[in-house]
Amino acid sequence: MKAAVLVGFGGVDQLELREVPEPKTGPGEIKVRVVATSVNPIDWKLREGMKRAGLPLELPAILGRDASGEVVEVGSGVTRFRPGARVTGLVMGGYAERVVAKEEAWAEVPEGLGLPDAAALPLVTLTGSELLEEGLAPRPSETILVTGALGSVGRTAVFAAKGRSVRVWAGVRGSQKDAAQALGVDGVVALDDEIDCRRLPILDGIADTVGAPVTERLLDRVRRGGVVASVASDPKGAHERGLEVRHQWAHPDPERLAALVRAVAEGALIIPIAKRFSLAQIREAQQFAEHGAGGKVIVLLAAI
Ligand SMILES: NC(=O)c1ccc[n+]([C@@H]2O[C@H](COP(=O)([O-])OP(=O)(O)OC[C@H]3O[C@@H](n4cnc5c(N)ncnc54)[C@H](OP(=O)(O)O)[C@@H]3O)[C@@H](O)[C@H]2O)c1
């Protein structure tokens, strides 16, 4: 099968299109013919070698945390899917024509949603939803801020917050304030404007997708005993102010992913797609995403 393989740490020239052996399906696993994957910030952080200490990567490696496509084989013990099912899932090695992952990584894609667009969803929607519901876990009527609210993870965190009747503020760049009104939030704040940040009410917590130093400048807006939950870099100085810091990592959750995919199919949750590329254009795709695409970058592997 064809795959985009990372052959060394560095720039996009370290990504090469190669013929590699197809992965084997083990017990409890599902093999999918990949129609599309998507680019996530972790892909270029791994490529550059920035994450070598915490997430060691053996080279050559196939990147890609998302894959959508058609089930072609199921391992023993798999009960939820059969060959032919349209699925999207949180995987390792999505930049390839075939991928294998545990049954719990996958969710069905409803007819109303195309497989290419479904490839945008697993990592960012699981991360945003888990950040809000497991990391921050605000109580109804609490007031929270989501930083990077117009990003893919941030949009999902806002969506999850609204589902819990939380008062939610969207933290964005000053240039994005008008666009953020469309999120239907209780307030919008420009994180790059100190005076605007002082308008924030006292917060019960922050769901952070941007990281330090942005969150560090916001800590005095959070009440003592409040929580900063982050999927980016944790803020320094929070403990000294009596705040709790929780770092959140995305993990598979098939029911959660299925509900999020349905929400996107129904138009309740919007994850904008910026551009589509082919696998042969993987270098351009990563470069485009890395320079702020303003939406998800899809990489197509096969005709639907
Ligand atoms: N812990 C985990 O398991 C996990 C999983 C997935 C993702 N993540 C992390 O979550 C973060 C967000 O991912 P994503 O896919 O949502 O990326 P994204 O779609 O690019 O969203 C990031 C958003 O934050 C905004 N932003 C960046 N710097 C900002 C600043 N200084 N002030 C205000 N807004 C700022 C961006 O605006 P611009 O577009 O204008 O830059 C964009 O709207 C990444 O760091 C990613 O690595 C962590």
The ligand as a MOL file (V3000), in Angstrom:
LIG
                    3D

  0  0  0     0  0            999 V3000
M  V30 BEGIN CTAB
M  V30 COUNTS 48 52 0 0 0
M  V30 BEGIN ATOM
M  V30 1 N -3.6880 17.2100 24.4190 0
M  V30 2 C -4.2240 16.6150 23.3620 0
M  V30 3 O -4.5540 15.4150 23.3950 0
M  V30 4 C -4.4350 17.3970 22.0980 0
M  V30 5 C -5.1740 16.8330 21.0500 0
M  V30 6 C -5.4290 17.6130 19.9190 0
M  V30 7 C -4.9330 18.9200 19.8480 0
M  V30 8 N -4.1720 19.4010 20.8670 0 CHG=1
M  V30 9 C -3.6370 20.7760 20.7990 0
M  V30 10 O -4.7210 21.6850 20.8390 0
M  V30 11 C -4.3370 22.8830 20.1810 0
M  V30 12 C -5.4530 23.3410 19.2340 0
M  V30 13 O -5.5770 22.4010 18.1770 0
M  V30 14 P -6.5950 22.6970 16.9710 0
M  V30 15 O -6.5610 21.4980 16.1050 0
M  V30 16 O -7.8920 23.2190 17.4680 0 CHG=-1
M  V30 17 O -5.8180 23.9070 16.2240 0
M  V30 18 P -6.4720 25.1090 15.4050 0
M  V30 19 O -7.6960 24.6430 14.6930 0
M  V30 20 O -5.3640 25.7330 14.6410 0
M  V30 21 O -6.9750 26.1110 16.5300 0
M  V30 22 C -6.1480 26.9260 17.2880 0
M  V30 23 C -6.9140 28.2320 17.4930 0
M  V30 24 O -6.2400 29.0220 18.4630 0
M  V30 25 C -6.0240 30.3130 17.9120 0
M  V30 26 N -4.8440 30.9130 18.5130 0
M  V30 27 C -3.5600 30.4890 18.4130 0
M  V30 28 N -2.7500 31.3190 19.1010 0
M  V30 29 C -3.5540 32.2690 19.6420 0
M  V30 30 C -3.3210 33.4090 20.4470 0
M  V30 31 N -2.0830 33.7410 20.8500 0
M  V30 32 N -4.3830 34.1750 20.8230 0
M  V30 33 C -5.6200 33.8550 20.4290 0
M  V30 34 N -5.9230 32.7900 19.6540 0
M  V30 35 C -4.8900 32.0170 19.2710 0
M  V30 36 C -5.8690 30.0780 16.4270 0
M  V30 37 O -6.0520 31.2640 15.6980 0
M  V30 38 P -5.2170 31.4400 14.3030 0
M  V30 39 O -5.8100 30.4360 13.3600 0
M  V30 40 O -5.4770 32.8470 13.9090 0
M  V30 41 O -3.7730 31.1460 14.6400 0
M  V30 42 C -6.9660 29.0510 16.1950 0
M  V30 43 O -8.2330 29.6580 16.0780 0
M  V30 44 C -2.9900 22.5800 19.4890 0
M  V30 45 O -1.9330 23.0870 20.2770 0
M  V30 46 C -2.9260 21.0610 19.4950 0
M  V30 47 O -1.6150 20.5660 19.4620 0
M  V30 48 C -3.9230 18.6770 21.9830 0
M  V30 END ATOM
M  V30 BEGIN BOND
M  V30 1 1 1 2
M  V30 2 2 2 3
M  V30 3 1 2 4
M  V30 4 1 4 5
M  V30 5 2 4 48
M  V30 6 2 5 6
M  V30 7 1 6 7
M  V30 8 2 7 8
M  V30 9 1 8 9
M  V30 10 1 8 48
M  V30 11 1 9 10
M  V30 12 1 9 46
M  V30 13 1 10 11
M  V30 14 1 11 12
M  V30 15 1 11 44
M  V30 16 1 12 13
M  V30 17 1 13 14
M  V30 18 2 14 15
M  V30 19 1 14 16
M  V30 20 1 14 17
M  V30 21 1 17 18
M  V30 22 2 18 19
M  V30 23 1 18 20
M  V30 24 1 18 21
M  V30 25 1 21 22
M  V30 26 1 22 23
M  V30 27 1 23 24
M  V30 28 1 23 42
M  V30 29 1 24 25
M  V30 30 1 25 26
M  V30 31 1 25 36
M  V30 32 1 26 27
M  V30 33 1 26 35
M  V30 34 2 27 28
M  V30 35 1 28 29
M  V30 36 1 29 30
M  V30 37 2 29 35
M  V30 38 1 30 31
M  V30 39 2 30 32
M  V30 40 1 32 33
M  V30 41 2 33 34
M  V30 42 1 34 35
M  V30 43 1 36 37
M  V30 44 1 36 42
M  V30 45 1 37 38
M  V30 46 2 38 39
M  V30 47 1 38 40
M  V30 48 1 38 41
M  V30 49 1 42 43
M  V30 50 1 44 45
M  V30 51 1 44 46
M  V30 52 1 46 47
M  V30 END BOND
M  V30 END CTAB
M  END
